[in-house]
Amino acid sequence: MTTKLRLLIPALFMTLVCAASAAAGLPQIVKGEPVASLAPLVEQVSAAVVNIRVSQTVTRRDSFDDDAFRRFFGLPDGGNGGAREVASAGSGVIVDANRGYILTNHHVVADADKIQISLIDGSIHDAEIVGSDAATDIAVIKVDVKGLTEMPIGDSTKARVGDFVIAIGNPFGLSHTVTSGIISALGRSGISRDAYEDFIQTDASINPGNSGGALVNMDGELIGINSAIISRSGGNVGIGFAVPTEIASSIMTQILDFGEIRRGLLGVNIQTIDAEAAKALGDSVESGALITGIQSGSAAEHAGLQVGDIIVEVNNKKVDGAGELRNRIGLLRSGEQVNIKYLRDNKLASTQAELGRAQSQSVLGEEIHPGLAGSVFAVSSTSSDSGITIEEVQEGTPAAQRGLRTGDVITHVNRVQVQSLEELREVASRYDILFLNVRRGDRALMFQIR
């Protein structure tokens, strides 16, 4: 091989690599200028991302919290009863510079006694919660600061698998960290059993502290609020999730317009159906949501839906089962018109429904039993699950000490099935000791409450 040929091969290889990269859609232009770096894009958007520090007071209860015990064992006075301040960190994105509105995750600011944000210039400012929605893990907070920089909100419905993205946040307290990757998948759900989910999945590194930060497209637009990771170690393994701006913007608008979330309600009881079950009913469909009950006066009744119908599409999006239908409807607001395709007697039909408003009830655990203090129980009328959901368990409380966790679903109390808060109260009132059958993900557990 000649010297000239040896020099030519590496050059040809690099040319092919560059051509392949360009064909794959690598960013060629940012702000009208050809670049070989993401730095101009990062500089354009970083000022809109903030670090969030949250402080809250938690009470640790143990045997020595009682003053008599402390005196008997010669321990110092309990003082504040075991209360201590804990701090956590997250991220947020400024989306309205004039009014100081910042999007972040619900779990970043939930139960906060004090919230502070730090800007890219290092300045620190107090913030307050405007509103929050645990079901979508979105919150809006506000700061009273002039001269902020906002990030434009993009259309997440136009995102495609394979699009390049960057994630900006505060992983492990390391402020304004930037990572890059692609969109790995769209429409992910099932990450949290009782949440409304339609996640963007990305392989851009997302770690603890990134929560609430920005997922940004190559046009410098916000397309997602980084929310969760899948990892056994707690660190990045290339599977991260962001709430798309289609959802985050809707939740923010409801919070700002109404001061609350007005979630849509179709008014049906449903269960997932597969091809084998559908065949037994005489229908030929691979999957869908079978209507097993319809609430009187509901949107479903007014739209002409009937028990036995199999819903297969909502707003031209396929519905594979009960959970997916719950997500589709629950992510819309009350009063919205939805197009529904369904199978009846093996014939495809369609209808329009104007969604009603989902109402949720909740009750404090201590109102049920002293051993459940520090928890909140709820039943949502949008849920296809049977049982009582534990919406919250505060650290160090009796409920937490007995092993209960946020997201647990109570199905039975002392072997009696409970499907409403009224049934839970009635059964619990009969006993001093409660045995709770709990569903936690795919596990079945039992807890004794004294």
C-alpha positions in Angstrom: 0.0 0.0 0.0 1.4 3.4 -1.0 2.0 6.2 1.5 -0.5 8.3 -0.4 -3.2 5.6 -0.1 -2.5 5.1 3.6 -3.1 8.9 4.2 -6.2 8.8 2.1 -8.1 6.0 3.9 -8.4 7.9 7.3 -9.5 11.0 5.5 -12.1 9.0 3.6 -13.3 7.4 6.9 -13.7 10.7 8.6 -15.7 12.1 5.6 -18.0 9.1 5.8 -18.5 9.5 9.6 -19.3 13.2 9.2 -21.7 12.5 6.3 -23.5 9.8 8.4 -23.7 12.1 11.4 -25.2 14.9 9.2 -27.7 12.4 7.8 -28.7 11.4 11.3 -29.8 15.0 12.0 -27.0 16.5 14.1 -27.5 20.2 14.7 -26.0 22.2 11.9 -27.3 25.7 12.7 -28.1 27.6 15.9 -29.4 31.1 15.7 -28.6 31.2 12.0 -24.9 30.3 12.5 -23.2 27.1 11.5 -21.6 25.5 14.6 -19.8 22.4 15.7 -20.8 22.8 19.3 -23.9 23.0 21.5 -22.4 25.8 23.5 -24.4 28.6 21.7 -27.6 26.7 22.5 -26.6 26.2 26.1 -25.7 29.8 26.5 -29.1 30.8 25.1 -31.2 28.8 27.5 -29.2 28.3 30.8 -30.2 31.5 32.4 -33.8 30.3 32.4 -33.0 27.3 34.6 -32.8 27.8 38.4 -31.7 25.7 41.3 -34.3 25.2 44.0 -33.5 24.6 47.7 -36.4 23.4 49.9 -36.4 23.4 53.7 -39.0 21.7 55.8 -39.4 20.7 59.4 -40.0 17.0 60.2 -40.7 15.5 63.6 -39.0 12.3 64.6 -41.1 10.4 67.1 -39.6 7.7 69.3 -39.9 6.4 72.9 -37.7 9.1 74.3 -39.9 12.0 72.9 -41.9 11.6 76.1 -40.6 13.9 78.9 -41.1 11.3 81.6 -38.9 8.8 79.8 -36.2 11.5 79.3 -36.2 12.3 83.0 -36.1 8.7 84.0 -33.1 7.9 81.8 -31.4 11.2 82.6 -31.6 12.5 79.0 -31.7 16.2 78.1 -35.0 17.9 77.6 -36.6 17.0 74.3 -37.0 20.7 73.5 -38.7 20.9 70.2 -40.1 17.4 70.5 -37.6 15.8 68.0 -38.3 18.4 65.3 -35.5 19.0 62.9 -35.0 20.9 59.6 -34.2 19.0 56.5 -33.2 20.4 53.2 -33.4 19.0 49.6 -32.5 20.4 46.2 -34.1 20.4 42.8 -34.4 22.4 39.6 -36.9 24.7 37.9 -37.5 26.5 34.6 -38.5 30.2 34.3 -41.4 30.3 31.8 -42.8 33.8 32.5 -40.1 36.3 33.3 -42.5 39.3 33.8 -44.6 37.5 36.4 -41.8 35.4 37.8 -43.5 32.0 37.2 -41.3 28.9 37.4 -42.3 25.3 36.4 -40.9 22.5 38.5 -42.0 19.1 39.9 -44.6 18.7 42.6 -42.3 16.3 44.5 -39.5 19.0 44.6 -41.6 21.5 46.6 -44.2 19.4 48.3 -44.5 20.1 52.1 -42.0 22.9 51.9 -41.7 25.4 54.7 -39.3 27.5 52.8 -38.3 27.7 49.1 -35.4 29.5 47.7 -34.1 29.7 44.1 -30.7 30.6 42.9 -30.1 32.1 39.4 -27.2 31.5 37.1 -25.5 34.7 38.5 -25.5 33.1 41.9 -28.2 35.4 43.4 -30.6 33.8 45.8 -34.3 34.7 46.1 -37.3 33.5 48.1 -40.1 31.8 46.2 -43.7 30.7 47.0 -45.9 27.9 45.7 -48.7 29.1 43.4 -50.2 25.7 42.8 -49.2 22.0 42.5 -50.6 18.7 41.1 -49.3 15.5 42.6 -50.9 13.3 39.9 -48.8 14.8 37.1 -45.9 15.8 39.3 -46.1 19.5 38.1 -45.9 22.6 40.3 -45.8 26.3 39.7 -43.8 28.6 42.0 -43.3 32.3 41.9 -40.5 34.8 42.6 -40.6 38.6 42.8 -37.5 39.4 40.8 -36.9 41.8 37.9 -34.7 41.1 34.9 -35.4 37.3 34.7 -34.8 35.3 31.5 -37.5 32.9 30.4 -37.4 29.8 28.2 -39.9 29.6 25.3 -42.3 26.7 25.6 -42.1 24.4 22.6 -44.7 22.0 21.2 -43.9 18.6 22.7 -46.4 16.9 20.4 -44.0 17.5 17.5 -41.1 15.7 19.3 -39.9 12.5 17.6 -38.0 9.5 18.7 -34.4 10.2 17.7 -34.5 14.0 18.2 -31.5 15.5 19.9 -32.1 17.1 23.3 -30.2 18.6 26.2 -31.1 18.4 29.9 -30.2 21.2 32.3 -30.5 21.0 36.1 -28.9 20.6 39.5 -27.8 17.0 39.8 -26.3 16.1 43.2 -26.3 19.9 43.9 -24.0 20.6 41.0 -25.6 23.7 39.6 -26.5 24.3 36.0 -25.2 20.9 34.7 -25.8 20.2 31.0 -26.2 16.8 29.5 -27.2 15.7 26.0 -28.8 12.8 24.3 -31.8 11.8 22.2 -35.5 11.2 22.8 -35.6 7.4 23.3 -39.3 6.9 23.4 -42.6 8.8 23.7 -45.8 8.2 25.6 -44.3 6.2 28.4 -46.6 5.4 31.4 -46.8 3.0 34.3 -43.8 4.5 36.1 -46.0 5.4 39.1 -49.1 3.3 39.6 -51.6 6.1 40.5 -50.2 9.0 38.5 -51.3 10.5 35.1 -48.4 9.8 32.8 -47.4 10.4 29.2 -43.6 10.7 29.6 -40.9 11.6 27.2 -38.1 9.1 27.7 -34.5 10.3 27.1 -31.0 8.9 27.5 -29.6 12.4 28.4 -28.1 11.9 31.9 -30.7 12.7 34.6 -29.7 12.2 38.2 -31.2 13.2 41.6 -31.4 17.0 41.7 -32.3 17.2 38.0 -36.0 16.9 39.0 -37.9 20.0 37.8 -35.2 20.9 35.3 -35.4 21.5 31.5 -35.5 19.1 28.6 -34.7 21.3 25.6 -34.9 20.7 21.9 -32.4 22.0 19.3 -34.5 25.2 18.8 -33.9 26.2 22.4 -37.4 25.4 23.4 -38.7 23.7 26.5 -40.3 20.4 25.6 -40.3 18.7 29.0 -39.8 19.0 32.8 -37.4 16.3 33.9 -39.2 14.2 36.5 -37.9 10.7 37.1 -35.2 8.1 36.5 -35.1 4.3 36.5 -32.0 3.2 38.4 -31.2 0.6 41.1 -28.3 2.7 42.3 -30.1 6.1 42.2 -27.8 7.3 39.5 -28.1 7.7 35.8 -28.4 4.5 33.7 -29.6 6.2 30.5 -33.3 6.0 31.2 -34.8 9.3 32.3 -38.3 10.7 32.0 -39.7 14.2 31.5 -43.3 15.5 31.7 -44.1 16.9 28.2 -44.9 20.5 28.0 -48.3 19.6 26.5 -49.2 18.4 30.0 -47.1 20.8 32.0 -48.5 23.8 30.2 -52.1 22.6 30.7 -51.6 22.1 34.4 -49.9 25.5 34.8 -52.8 27.2 32.9 -55.4 25.6 35.1 -53.5 26.6 38.3 -53.2 30.2 37.1 -56.7 30.4 35.8 -58.6 28.6 38.5 -56.2 28.2 41.4 -56.8 24.4 41.2 -56.8 21.5 38.8 -60.1 20.8 37.0 -59.4 17.3 35.7 -61.7 15.7 33.1 -64.1 12.9 33.9 -65.8 10.5 31.5 -67.7 8.7 34.2 -67.1 5.0 33.4 -65.9 1.9 35.2 -63.4 0.1 33.0 -61.1 -2.9 32.7 -58.4 -3.8 30.2 -59.4 -6.3 27.6 -57.2 -8.3 25.2 -57.8 -10.2 22.0 -58.7 -13.5 23.7 -61.3 -11.8 26.0 -62.7 -9.7 23.2 -63.2 -12.8 21.1 -65.3 -14.3 23.9 -67.5 -11.3 23.6 -67.7 -11.7 19.9 -65.5 -8.7 19.1 -62.3 -8.7 17.0 -60.0 -6.2 18.6 -56.4 -6.7 19.9 -56.8 -4.5 23.0 -58.9 -1.7 24.5 -60.8 -0.6 27.6 -64.1 -2.4 28.3 -66.8 -0.3 29.9 -68.2 -2.3 32.9 -70.3 0.5 34.4 -71.5 4.0 33.5 -72.3 6.7 36.1 -75.7 8.3 35.9 -75.7 11.7 34.3 -72.0 11.4 33.2 -70.3 12.5 30.1 -70.3 8.9 28.9 -74.0 8.5 29.3 -74.7 11.8 27.5 -72.4 10.6 24.7 -74.4 7.4 24.2 -71.8 5.0 25.4 -73.0 1.7 26.9 -71.8 -1.1 29.2 -70.0 -3.6 27.0 -68.6 -1.0 24.6 -64.8 -1.3 24.1 -63.1 2.1 23.8 -60.1 1.8 21.3 -59.3 5.5 20.6 -59.5 8.9 22.3 -58.7 12.0 20.2 -57.2 9.7 17.5 -54.8 8.1 20.0 -54.9 4.4 20.5 -56.1 3.1 23.8 -54.6 -0.3 24.8 -56.2 -0.7 28.2 -57.9 0.8 31.3 -54.7 2.5 32.5 -54.2 4.3 29.2 -57.8 5.5 29.0 -57.5 6.8 32.6 -54.4 8.7 31.5 -55.9 10.1 28.3 -59.0 11.4 30.1 -57.3 12.5 33.3 -54.8 14.6 31.4 -57.6 16.7 29.8 -59.5 19.4 31.6 -63.2 19.4 32.5 -65.4 20.8 29.7 -63.2 19.7 26.9 -64.7 17.9 23.9 -63.2 14.5 23.2 -63.6 12.2 20.2 -64.1 8.5 21.2 -63.9 5.5 19.0 -65.4 2.3 20.3 -66.4 -1.2 19.3 -70.0 -2.3 19.8 -71.3 -5.6 18.5 -68.0 -5.9 16.6 -68.8 -2.7 14.7 -66.6 0.4 15.0 -68.4 3.6 16.0 -67.5 7.1 17.2 -69.0 9.7 19.5 -68.1 13.0 21.1 -68.2 13.6 24.8 -67.9 16.8 26.9 -65.9 15.8 29.9 -67.3 16.4 33.4 -65.1 17.3 36.4 -63.4 14.7 38.5 -63.8 15.1 42.2 -61.4 13.5 44.7 -61.9 13.0 48.4 -59.3 12.8 51.0 -59.1 12.2 54.8 -56.4 12.4 57.3 -55.1 9.1 58.7 -55.5 10.3 62.3 -59.2 10.7 61.7 -59.3 6.9 61.0 -57.0 5.6 63.7 -54.2 7.1 65.9 -51.7 4.7 64.4 -52.3 6.1 61.0 -51.4 9.7 61.9 -49.2 11.5 59.4 -50.9 9.9 56.3 -53.6 11.1 53.9 -56.1 8.7 52.3 -58.0 9.4 49.1 -60.3 7.8 46.6 -60.4 9.4 43.1 -63.5 9.0 40.9 -61.2 8.7 37.9 -59.4 5.6 39.2 -60.0 2.2 37.7 -58.4 0.6 40.7 -60.4 -0.6 43.7 -59.2 0.4 47.1 -58.1 3.4 49.1 -54.9 5.2 47.9 -52.4 6.6 50.4 -51.7 9.9 48.9 -49.0 10.9 51.4 -47.0 9.6 54.3 -44.9 12.1 56.3 -41.5 11.0 57.5 -41.2 10.0 61.1 -45.0 9.8 61.8 -46.8 6.8 63.2 -48.0 5.8 59.7 -44.4 5.8 58.4 -43.1 3.9 61.4 -45.6 1.2 60.8 -44.3 0.7 57.2 -46.9 2.5 55.1 -45.7 4.4 52.0 -47.1 7.0 49.6 -48.8 5.2 46.7 -49.8 2.2 48.7 -53.4 1.0 48.0 -55.4 -0.5 50.9 -57.8 -3.2 49.6 -59.0 -4.8 52.9 -59.2 -3.8 56.6 -59.5 -6.8 59.0 -60.4 -9.0 55.9 -63.2 -6.7 54.9 -62.9 -5.2 51.4 -63.0 -1.4 51.4 -63.6 0.7 48.2 -64.6 4.1 49.7 -63.6 6.3 52.6 -67.0 5.7 54.2 -66.3 1.9 54.2 -62.8 2.5 55.6 -64.2 4.6 58.4 -67.0 2.2 59.2 -64.8 -0.9 59.4 -62.0 0.9 61.3 -64.4 2.2 63.9 -65.2 -1.3 65.0 -61.6 -2.3 66.1 -58.8 -1.0 68.2 -56.3 -3.1 66.1 -56.4 -2.9 62.3 -54.9 -5.3 59.8 -54.4 -3.6 56.5 -54.1 -5.5 53.3 -52.0 -3.3 51.0 -51.1 -3.5 47.3 -47.6 -2.0 46.6 -46.9 -2.2 42.9 -47.0 -6.0 42.2 -46.6 -7.0 45.9 -49.3 -7.8 48.4 -48.5 -6.9 52.0 -50.2 -6.8 55.4 -49.6 -4.3 58.2 -50.8 -4.3 61.8 -51.9 -0.9 63.1 -52.3 -0.5 66.9 
